[in-house]
Amino acid sequence: MEDDYELDDNMRLFDPVAREEFHKQSEEKKAKSLNAKTFILYPFELFYNQKKTFEEKEKETLYIMEQHLKNHKRTFVATSFGMDSIVLMHLAIRASENVGCEIPDMFLNDTLNTFKEEKAYWKTITDLFGIEKQFRMFKPPVDKEGKQQTVWSIAKKYKHLPSFRSTRGKNKKTAEEMGGSKGKTPECCNILKKKSMKNFLKKLPVEERYDCHFIGTRAEESRMRAMSVLQRCRSYVITTLFPYHIRAVTPLSFWTKGDIYEYYSRYNIPKNPAYKAHNMERMGCASCPAHKNWEIRLAKDPTNEGLGMLRQNLKLLKEYEPLRLVDSVNVLKKYIKNPKNELSEKSTERVGSIIKEFE
């Protein structure tokens, strides 16, 4: 019976008896371990909210954002200019207009690891939304010698490419250089994405500090994000990421990918051309190898940019992580041999030539 109520199986618990049993089991688990993380929201409730209509989600999301804007003195929107972020930005503008307050600032971390289409799109959206004054872009900090840090320079410094949710630097000095990472975030994320924003927030006078920010994450995206919603719901205070406590709000937690596409359609929002140009499914660092099958994502890119990044990643693996290089080459071999792959004949030849370089 107990296995019936685990997260993976029970986004379907509508039955009152099942709900009561689930609550009972949760209380028993909590009693056994004082350190156990308990759910604020239960799996069946998450599933129920994800099944609401688009209109219901939109109305509820606007209400949540309006209430937080009214009850906090200064708010910003964290954005990557991906589809979820654009919807969040548009909703934040509407919510601010509804309550009669200033439009929140829009923060973007420019990692300098982007495609040319992305930067043009940033300008398109800021002009379209009329947020030129609210848009703030953070570039990575320079190193001790005054040189601009990039994903490549960081990889060479730490002698490895970032891997999914894992940092290889374990000693105290390395952790401090990485910006206080506890071992779950790659060095490049801490340095290129977080450090400059942290420094900016830290230097703000007390009266100008932000006390709230909106994030466009969705529970549907991953198990980790689903667990975050179940344990913290859509509004919670962050105590470690920033130099002081800032409330985090995830208004899109219950939205699905279909809802995001529906919003784009209803409000005639142009899509980021980088998605189509580079066969991208998600927005992020262009060359990022810190996720599963990154090799395939770059191999599917029909442009010289994408294949150039693939080659550069493999070069670094060859120099610093030869065993990982073997794994990556095998992933590519298997992919191009698959008759259902999405490569053109020309792309297959180009990827094949890259494989031969590193075999």
C-alpha positions, -999 to +999 in steps of 0.1 A: +000+000+000+028+024+009+043+024-026+010+036-040+015+070-026+049+080-038+053+111-060+057+094-093+025+074-090+002+097-072-005+129-091-039+112-093-050+112-057-085+127-058-102+100-038-108+113-002-098+079+014-065+080-006-059+116+005-064+107+041-040+077+039-014+099+021-016+125+049-013+098+075+018+083+059+034+118+056+028+124+093+043+090+102+074+097+081+078+132+097+076+116+132+103+092+123+127+119+112+128+154+126+149+165+096+125+151+070+112+176+045+074+176+045+050+186+018+031+219+019+013+209-012+004+173-019+010+156-053-027+152-061-031+190-055-003+197-079-019+175-105-053+191-100-039+226-104-020+216-136-053+204-150-071+237-146-081+257-177-058+282-192-081+310-182-081+299-146-043+297-145-039+331-161-063+348-136-048+331-106-013+339-117-021+376-122-037+377-087-006+361-071+017+386-088-005+416-080-006+407-043+031+404-041+037+436-059+013+454-035+030+440-004+066+444-013+086+476-018+108+465-047+105+435-070+125+422-100+119+395-126+146+370-132+146+362-169+166+342-195+144+355-224+133+319-230+096+313-236+086+308-199+105+340-190+089+361-217+054+350-204+064+359-169+077+393-180+045+400-199+024+390-169+045+411-145+038+442-167+001+435-167+000+428-130+018+461-123-006+480-145-036+464-127-024+475-092-010+509-104+026+504-094+059+507-113+069+479-137+093+456-119+129+456-131+139+428-155+172+411-147+192+391-173+225+374-167+245+376-200+270+347-197+286+357-231+277+322-242+248+330-264+239+328-301+237+361-321+199+357-326+194+358-288+209+393-284+188+407-312+158+392-296+165+409-263+162+442-281+131+431-299+113+423-266+125+452-246+112+475-273+079+456-278+072+456-240+084+491-234+108+481-207+141+497-218+144+515-184+136+484-164+159+461-183+192+454-165+218+431-179+247+416-158+279+405-175+304+381-159+330+395-136+367+398-147+393+376-131+422+388-109+442+398-139+414+419-153+405+394-181+369+387-190+358+353-177+340+330-201+328+294-199+360+283-217+383+302-194+366+287-164+367+252-178+405+256-183+410+270-148+392+241-131+404+216-157+370+201-165+338+210-183+307+215-161+286+184-156+250+181-146+244+194-111+279+186-101+310+206-093+344+189-092+361+215-069+358+202-034+383+222-013+374+254+006+394+277-016+377+265-048+343+268-032+350+304-023+361+312-058+330+296-071+308+320-051+300+298-021+287+268-040+278+238-019+286+213-047+253+212-067+259+240-092+286+241-119+314+266-114+304+285-145+269+290-133+281+305-100+306+328-117+289+337-150+253+339-138+252+346-101+283+365-090+277+398-108+241+400-097+250+391-061+276+419-061+251+444-075+225+434-048+251+435-021+261+471-029+226+485-028+218+509+000+193+494+025+165+516+013+170+505-023+171+468-017+148+443-035+126+422-012+108+400-038+115+385-072+095+365-098+110+333-113+095+315-144+101+279-134+074+252-138+068+220-119+063+201-152+099+208-162+116+183-139+112+162-108+134+186-089+112+215-097+081+195-089+095+187-055+103+223-049+067+233-055+055+205-033+078+214-004+076+252-007+046+260-029+048+292-050+061+318-025+090+314-001+120+333+013+154+326-001+181+328+026+213+316+008+213+326-028+214+364-023+233+386+002+201+392+021+166+376+023+145+380-008+111+364-013+110+341-044+077+337-062+071+311-089+037+321-104+040+297-134+045+266-112+012+250-124+015+260-160+022+234-187+042+238-219+009+239-237-002+269-216+030+288-225+024+283-262-013+293-258-001+326-241+022+334-269-006+328-294-032+349-276-009+379-271+009+377-304+044+375-288+072+368-313+093+337-305+130+338-300+145+330-334+173+311-318+149+282-311+144+275-348+179+286-361+197+262-337+171+235-331+169+245-294+142+233-270+153+254-240+171+287-236+203+287-217+241+289-223+246+279-259+274+254-254+263+241-220+273+205-214+257+203-179+227+184-190+219+150-204+226+145-241+242+179-246+262+163-274+230+156-294+217+191-289+248+206-304+250+180-331+214+189-342+224+226-346+228+231-384+249+262-380+287+265-377+282+281-343+267+250-328+291+225-343+320+248-333+309+247-297+306+209-299+341+206-312+354+230-285+337+210-257+352+178-270+387+194-272+385+203-235+373+168-226+402+154-245+426+175-226+412+172-191+386+144-190+395+116-215+371+091-200+342+115-203+353+122-239+348+085-247+313+086-233+305+117-254+319+103-286+299+071-280+267+092-276+273+109-309+281+076-327+249+060-315+229+091-325+242+094-361+236+056-366+200+059-355+179+061-387+154+083-368+179+110-360+170+146-371+202+153-390+204+161-427+228+142-448+252+171-448+250+175-410+256+137-405+288+140-425+299+170-405+292+154-372+309+122-384+341+141-392+341+156-357+337+121-342+368+110-362+388+138-348+383+125-312+382+088-316 
